[in-house]
């Protein structure tokens, strides 16, 4: 098996070139990016097509995909190419002209690869997976596939509950992908070398290895009331639970070393360097923070080196220091000062997204903007009232926030953006209305300390979606009507004071897309029928408001007999078997439940980086440990800069 | 307290260089904005000491002369850069070629003597159809005037594409080579094709491949480059 592609493997570019003049932004389909790999097809034994199931402009900058692309291509016996979702204008022309889903590197049909690896950052990419499979000529359902077809492997954060797409994928990798893709490559190479392994036999080996979760090797049974009775492996060799992968010592995995530089305009035009992975702040709504534990920092020497290599290899004007909460790196002050000194006067920008609300953060921001403009700063208090922030464990007091913002306006920043969520567990109208009070106080204080009237504050708010592997996995999601009503109340409250209100911007996402995200996030295998029906009804690019149709999702759910409320607004009990219980994120279910009870009691929990372990279970279960500084060695400057 | 003045002082350039480059293969689909970004990054990667404009958001000083439209390939694109140190054009050419993505290729670099725009008065284009075009081209050559409408933000204007086209040749039955004089506005290859179709309605409306072969001064049967 793997893959007895029935056609001749060749580039479809000559056919593509004929239709490219007819599509919008043709550059996104031609590849040829700086630093793209180009390995001869016949030089390797295992071939991966890596997909980000969204448009090129969103998918290309994705760090996960770029890391795997480089890790795989560094292996002499493996090659990886990339493919992205095509826009509907391109899809129509491809169908008309018989052009299959292709990779942008060598324009090889995706169906000719051994593996199609798809990275899901969000559940709203599921319909785009079906478009790609269909365009590739690969059957939508795993059971329809034969030895001729690639393995379809899902990854990314959404893969921590892949049950809604269980019938469309062959396997899912849970957790960090760097080592997992190499292990999978080994298994596939050995199966191909043997020559006789069938698709079924290969999936057996993968399932038994625990490297990836193979949904078809598990049977789900249900109780009369619709809840899951149990999820059990169908064969003795298959483990009951599949564990997430955790890469330790990120200094040994300094990828991407040569970031891709697209010709086309994309959402992030910068060299991104991940300064640490994981977060133990313990925000209860945050799936990313829960499933990526423990915290593993890169040393300051590695970070400096990666920034320099990336900028040199790309020519980007800006480097971003990424993580879930970048100001929390134990050596962040030294890192930012070192970089700011090194790049002073070079027209190179440095940015620190994902920051927290305190004065230290302003010092960092000031450092990074030393020779640039101070335009806007972003903070995420997430909840409007002190009470709700205790529920979600976002430990920031109103005084802290006002002090921080005052420091920002005092240092010359003109605009502050505040992020919030609506529909958090136990939330009342009053919790949300306090956002307006906070925003007004921000403007009042800002005008006072800056002595200016042209400062602004923007409130950005969206509906909260409960996610698997978090303490809120049992919580009822707020219905979209209630979410929209609360957002309308907030809007009126902000506008109630004309003088302060005009300095406050209000941006919100209405509640309906969140309900679909909620259905897909906490769905089980039965939800797959809704995804397929929506796709057949024309559902594409559900993450884009101009393509998303709430009615299409609700009509499809009705048609296949799925009760959306049961999956979204229903509260679960401890005894209920959750669709993702057999996928082990390391978090102890009892601990998660206790944290959920603490949330309801408004009890906060500390960060285990600077307080004793609170037994979330991850390090014990996964054999991992927190890795933080101080690190040896020095950061920049490595060489003197002259210019 | 707010910063109101640019921190970078303006430093005047000491040298202006003219670059001729090609846009080949897949790069034909790069838009003007796309290859502008590619050039800015390549200049940074190559460590070229660019002069920047003054102001709050300084930009490297690059000026593009009449870039080929998205979808058209070219052997003869031109731009000018201003730099803060005197550079050797040949060394710069090698550095830039390394830093550019494949398909954007430097053909030549010279130190500016005169105005680049003034030296680019016509282009030689090759247009390839998937169907025969002898009759259509003959019909086009037989008339003196063919007007094509261009709709812009400013309104509609008519362009006499026939009057600006000369030296038509057919290297094959489905390929036309033609010299197009630059004017205000200069006809694009798609407008030349539209002009031909307006006198030969039987020619199907199919995508064509257009390539700018040369840019410079018109000479018999072609166009001579400025360098």
Interface residues (C-beta under 8 A of the other chain):
Chain A: X13 X17 X18 X19 X20 X21 X22 X25 X26 X27 X29 X30 X31 X32 X33 X34 X261 X263 X264 X265 X269 X312 X313 X314 X315 X316 X317 X345 X347 X371 X372 X373 X374 X410 X411 X412 X414 X450 X451 X452 X643
Chain B: X1 X2 X3 X7 X8 X25 X26 X27 X29 X30 X31 X33 X34 X35 X37 X38 X40 X41 X42 X43 X44 X45 X49 X52 X56 X57 X58 X70 X71 X99 X101 X102 X103 X130 X207 X208 X209
